[in-house]
Amino acid sequence: MIRFDRSHQLLAIGVAILAGFVDAIGFVESGGFFVSFMTGNSTRLAVGVAEWRQAAVFAGSIIAVFVTGVVAGSLVAARVRAMRTPTVLSCVAILLAAAATLRWFDADWPAILCLAFAMGAVNAAIEGRDGTVVGVTYMTGTLVQMGQKIANRLRGEGDGRWLPHFGLWAALVGGAIAGARTIFWSAPLAYGLAVLLAAALALRGLWLSRRAA
């Protein structure tokens, strides 16, 4: 997060909210699998294999599709370069709309896989000032960095800027809470709000790209 300028930090927070919102949808709809948190799915894969259960197939399929989404998003980003953020986020909005359509026609499992593909692709959306792309759909690394920065602050040495990492984590958690509440109330509304949020982030990214040009 600290490698982003202020505008891109806020955009990253927005993407984290989207990731949490969509992950909650996927978790509820799939009965306990994740569409952006692949560490959890990796554990479910391992336990499923150990117990010879079908859960291993479900978890493995989501992981494979997520990684494919990361590859696709990275290829698109490399192709468009300066317009990477609005282009990738627009693709994510389209994928979420496709997932909503599949869900409307009761194709639940394809819809879940479409959500995972979108969450893989969104990791290519934002590039830091040093050219590094930082994933915003998983929080273990963010929490580790936050803990390390807090330790630095307590020691009075090194980089003690831990609040940006906390903000990113809190954004994902807040988005997940909102997504869970919405999907329990109305699945069409939850999918629709996810599409609208992704589209709004794409427009914000377009504005930032044009301002930087």
N, C-alpha and C positions, 0 to 999 in steps of 0.2 A: 504493500500500500504506500509506503513512504517514497517509492520510486515514481509515483504518479504526481502530477501537479494537482492543484486543488480541484479543478473542474473534473479531471478524470477520477480523482478519489470519490467524488460524489456520484459519478457515473458507475464506478465499481460498486459502490454501496447499493445503487439501484439494481445492478445485475445480481448482487447477492440476495437482495429481497426477492427478485424473480426466481432465483435458484431455490431459495427456501420455500417459496410459494408452490412451485412446480414439484419439488421433492415431496412436499406434504400431500399433494394430489396423487402422485405416483404411489406413495406409501399406502395411502388409504385404499386406492383403487386396486392395487396389486395384492393387498392382504399382507403387507409387511416387508416389501422390497423397496429399494431406493432407486431413483432415476438420476441422482447427481452425486450421491455419497457412495463411491465404489469400495471404500474400505469395509463398510457394513455389508455390502453384497459379497465381498471376498470372504468374509467370515461365514456368511450364510452358505456360500458355495462350499467352503471347507467342511462345515458341519453337515451339509446335505450329502456330500460325498462320503463322509465317515458313517453316516446313518443310512446310506443307500436310499435317499429320498429324492423325489422329483424336484424339490426346492433347489437342488444343485443345478439342474437344467435351467430353471427360471433365472437364478442368479447369474449363471454363466452367460446366458443369452443377453441379459441386460448389460453386463460388463463388456461383452464383445461389441454390442451396438453402440455403447457409450464411447469406446475407444475409436470406433469407426467415425463417430460424430466429431471427435477431436481431430482426427486426420482430415476429414472433409472441411471442417472449419478452418484448420490451419492452411489447407491448400487454397481455399477461397481467399483468406486473408493475405496470403503471399501474392495472389493474383491481382488483387485490387490495391494493395499497399496502403496509400494515404487514406483511402476510403474504407479501410478494414472494419472500423467500428460500426458505422451505419449499415454496411453491407452484411456483415456477419449477423448483426442483431435483426436485420430484416429477414434473413434466412431463418433465424430462430423463430421469429413471429409466424412465418409461413409454416414451419414445422409444427408449431403449437396449434395453429389453425387446422392443419392436417390431422393432428391427434384428436382435436375436438370433433372433427367430422367423423373419424373412425369410431370414436366413443358414441356419437349420435346414432350410428348404425350398428351399435352393439358389438363392434369389433374391439373388445376390451384389451386383449393382449397386444394386438398390433398398435393400439393407442399408447399403451405403456412403453413399448419399444420406441415409438416415435418421440415420446417425451424424453427418453434416455438419449436418443440421437441428438435432440435439440440441446440438451444440457451438456453433452460432450462438445458440440459445436460452439456453444457460447463462451467456452474458455479461451477461444482465440480472438475474442472481440476487442480486448483492451490491451494496449501496449504501453509499458512504462517509459519514462524519459530516457532510460539507458537501452531501450530496444528489447527489454525482457518482457515476455508475455506472462502475466501472473494469473493462475487459475483462481476463479472466484466461486466455484461450486463446492469446495470442500474446505473444512475449517481446522483440521488437525494441525497442519503446518502453521496456520495463522495463530492458533492458541499457543503452540510451542514458541513462536517468535514473540508473542505477547509476554509469555512468562519470562523469556530471556531478557526482554527489554525492561520488565519490572525489576528483575534482578540487577540489571545495570543501573537503574535509577536508585535502587537501595544502596548499591555500592558506591554510587557517585562517579562511575566510570563508564565509558562507552556510550552507545546510543540508547537512551532511555525513552524513546518515543513509542510508547505502548498503546496509546489511545486510538490511533488509526486501526490497529489490528483488532482492538476490542470493538470498534465501530463496525468493522466488516462482519465480525462474528454476530454481533447483536442484530445487524441487518438481516442476516440469513435466518436467525431464530425468529425475528419478528415476522419475516415473510412466511416462514413455516407455520407460525401460529395463525396468521391470516388465511393461509391456504387451507389449513385443517378445518378452521371454522367454516370456511366457505364451502368446501367440498362436502362437509357433513350436512349443510343446508341445501345446497343445490349444485349438482355436478356440472350442468351446462353453464351456470354462472361462473363457477370456478375456472373452467376452461376458457370461457370468454374473457374473464379478467386477466388471465395469464397472457392471452393474445394481445389484449390492449396494453398491458404493461410492457411487453416486449416491443410493440410498435412505438410506444411513447419513448422508450429508451433508444430505439433506432433513430427517431427524429432528433432526440437530444444529441446523439452521436453525430448525426449529419450536421447539426448546427456547430458542434465543436470542430469538426473536420473543415468546414467552410471558413470558420473563424481563423483556423491555423494556416489556411492556404495563403 
